[in-house]
Amino acid sequence: MNLGTELEYFNLAVWFDRKTLHAMLQALVEAGVSVKWKESPEQFHLLVNTTDGKSAWKMQRVNGSYKLHLAGIPVYDKRVAQVLEKFVLQAQGHAIIRTIFDDRVKLKHIRYGEAIRIVEIKGAEKKVIYEKSFNVTMDQVIAALKRRDLEERIPVLRLELDYELATLYDAMQAEDNTQMKQSKERLKQLRREMLLLEA
């Protein structure tokens, strides 16, 4: 992972099984991070001592799984950032990771453990570095409907729609036909996903 001067996770939603949760704790300890935890039948409290202070993560326990949900969390400790991204991907979680460099900002959108879009912003310029093409199969639709975190995906999806509409507006103002075409295609994909989730 290319680490900048500041890193922040938004809309982080990950379901850990017990084995993956313990593997993440072990990876944090092996990276030299001090961690403490306390477990109850309903919650798993994790206290991570980072270079910039203590960070408390609360995970709800539901049907033997542990749900980590954080609306926004700054991570200045590079060790914690690397471990957290590794396990978001491994546990097929969701997150938007904002990395701030000296001269630019990078936004990485992760859905179901895969990077679906990477955008780099430098001054007034916005550049899509990577965008995954979507070909939805019936098996993927069924798998999506069975996921437990659908109700949380809808607010995130609305934010992504708003963001893409703003991008389209900027492209229209700048008369950037390439970006307009990309934004319209992305909006079609997001609309299709919204219709599937709200059905």
N, C-alpha and C positions, 0 to 999 in steps of 0.2 A: 504494500500500500504506500502510495506517495503521500507522505505526511507534511502538512504545511505548518504554519505558526499557530493555528487555532483550528479546532475541529468541533463540530456540533452535530448531534443526532436529533432528528425530528421524527415524530410519529413512529417511534420505535415500537414494534409489536412482534414479540417472539414467544413461541411455545416451546419450552424445554421438557424433554423427558428427564427422569432422574439421572440417567447415565450421562446425558449431554451436559446437564447442569453441573455435575461433579467434574466432568472433563474441563468445563470452562473455569471452575474454581481452581483446579490443578494447574491449568495453563496460566492463570493470573499469578499464582504463587511461584511457578517456575520462571515467570518473567520478572520476579522480584517485587511484586505488588503485595502489600499486606492486606489480607481480607479477614473479616469476621462474619459469622452468620448465626442466625437463630431461626429455628424452625418450629412452626406450630401446625396443627392440622389444617388451618385455613391459609397460612401465609409462610413465605420464606423471606426473611429479612437478610439482606446482604449489605455489609458495610465495607466499602472499598477505600483504602487509604491511598490517594493519588498524590502526585507531586504538588498539586495546588490545593490540597485539603481532602476532607472526607466526603464521600459521595454515598448516599443511602439508596439502595434499590430495593423496592418491595415487589414481591411476586405473589400473585394470587395462585392458590393451589386448587385446581379443578380436575376431577377425575384422574388423579395421579400425575397430571402435567402441571408445569409451573409457567405462568404467564407473566412475562416482563413487558410492561407497557409504560413508555416514557414519552410525554408530549415533546419535551425539549431538554437535552442534557449536553452541556458543554464538556468536552473531554480534552484537557490540555496535556494529560499524561500519555505519551506516545505508546507506552507498553499496554495500557488499558485500551487505547483506541485500536491497536492491532488485534488484541484478543477478542474484543467485542465484535469487530467486523467479521473475523473468522467464524465466530459462533452464530452471528446473524445469518451468514451464508449457509453454514452447516445445518442449522435448525430450520432453514427455509422460512426465515422471518421477513418482515417488512421494515424499511427505514429509508429516510432521506438523510444523506450525510453531506453536510456542508463543510468544506475544507477551505480555510482562508490562507492564502499565500501572501507574500509581500505585495505582489502586483496584480493578483487575480483571485477569483473565488470559483471553486468547483463544486457543483451539485451532482450527487450520485443518487439516483432513485433505485432502490432495491425492492423487488417484489418476489415473494416466494423463493428467496435465496438467490435471485439472479439480478444482475444489474440490467435494468431495462432502458435507462437513459442516463447519459452523462453530459452535463452542460457546463461550459466554462464561460465565466463572465469577467471581462477585463475592461474597466471603465464603462463606456456606453455600449461596448460590443458584447454580443451574446453569441456563442458558437456551440452547436450541438456536436459533441465529439463522438458520441455513440448513441444509437437508438435501435433497440431490438425490434425486428419485424414480428408482427403477431399473426399467426395462423391458428385460430382457435379450433380445436377438435372437440367432438362430443365427449370424449373421455375427460378432457380438461374442464369442460363445463360441469360435468358430474362431480369431478374432484373439487372444483371451486365451490359448488353448492354444498358439499359435505363438510367444508372447512368450518371451524368453530368461530373464526374471527371475521365473518362476513359483515356483521353489523359495524365493525370498526373500519373496514375497508371503505365503506360508503363515504364517511366524512373526509377521508384522505383523498378519495377519488374526486370529491367536489373541489378540494383544494387544487388538485392537479388540473381539473377543468378550468378553474379560475386562472391559474398560472398560464395555461396554454392559450386561453382567450386573450390574456394580456399580451402574450407573445405575438399572437396573430394581429392584435391592434397595433403593436409597435411596428410589425412588418408592413402593415397596410400604410401606416404613416410614412415609413421609409421607402415605400413602393418596392419592397424586397420580395419579388415574385417567388424565389426559391423557398424562402422562409415561410411565406404565405401558404405555399403548397404543402410543406412539411407540417405546419401547424394544423391545417385543415385535415390532413390524413391522421394526425395524432388525435384530434378531436373526434374523428369518426371512431377510432379505436376505443377511446375513453367512453364515448356515448354507448357503444356496443357493450362494453363491460358494465356500465351503469344499468343498462336495461336488463342484463343477465342477473345482476345482483338484486335488483328491485323487483324482479318477476316473482 
